[in-house]
Amino acid sequence: MSLLLILLATAFLVRILAPEMANIRESAATVRWPRIAIASLALVPMCFLKAWYHFYLLERLSGNRIALRIGLPIYLQSQIVRYLPGTIWGMVYQSQRLADTHRTSEVVIANLWQMATTNLLSIGVIVSILLSWNYSPAWLLLLIPSVALVEGLHRYPIVESWVLKQLGRFLPRFAPLAAGRMLPPMRWKGTAILCAEWMFYFLSFVVLLQGSMDWHKALLLATWYSGASVISLVAFVVPAGIAVREAVFVAVPGLIGIDTATLAIVAVLARVTSLLGEIMAALLASLAKLGIRDEPA
């Protein structure tokens, strides 16, 4: 299924981009690698924030705290594994590395719940910015209830606890230890982390596209690229949504009023920048772990 989806998305990209090859080559000539490197570096804090939020979730599920210097390299390496062979194998990798301290079910559920809350906030951000661009700036006010909804889920984890209870009822072998109790609320820093991720994400796009377009359009492209990422989640079997995300991104140029050739170049640059950022973050976390010695007993 994964290979079929990649082939279909690639065929679509070839068909839609074939008439634009001259424009694509012209746009590609303006690409500057130093900009890509700086934009990738801007994503490193976002990767660390994602890991921090993840282990915050995992601690609430399991009751076990893991030192970030140990957990960070494992989580960030698992994000790279998601590119090849895929998302599911990234979870497998992480759960095996944490097998001494956490159950596999806890690692999987923490990943899935993080995906759910992150994308719930993403939908609010994407819809509000796209509507404000196409209709009225007043639509930006939609960000307030979006953030409030996520904060409500964090402060009152009724939905989380209910899902875990159902897991304990119907899939007892998959349920984590927390399935039989009400989860503790997550403090405000959980929502703050998710919001801060967006700041570094937008910063990366502004740096990446500096000189090619103004920051307003850079933010718009960043928003729609995130929208394509959310839509491509339906093809979760595809490693990191390769080709599927790009196909969605270039499919509707009229949505944001930017030509197909520009969208194609930005899609490639965003993919490269994202991968480089995650590799940098994993390397830094691994080097930091090697450089910190355990205190003598």
Summary of the structure (lengths in Angstrom):
residues: 297
radius of gyration: 20.1
end to end distance: 51.5
largest distance: 67.2
contacts: 930
relative contact order: 0.17
helix: 79%
strand: 0%
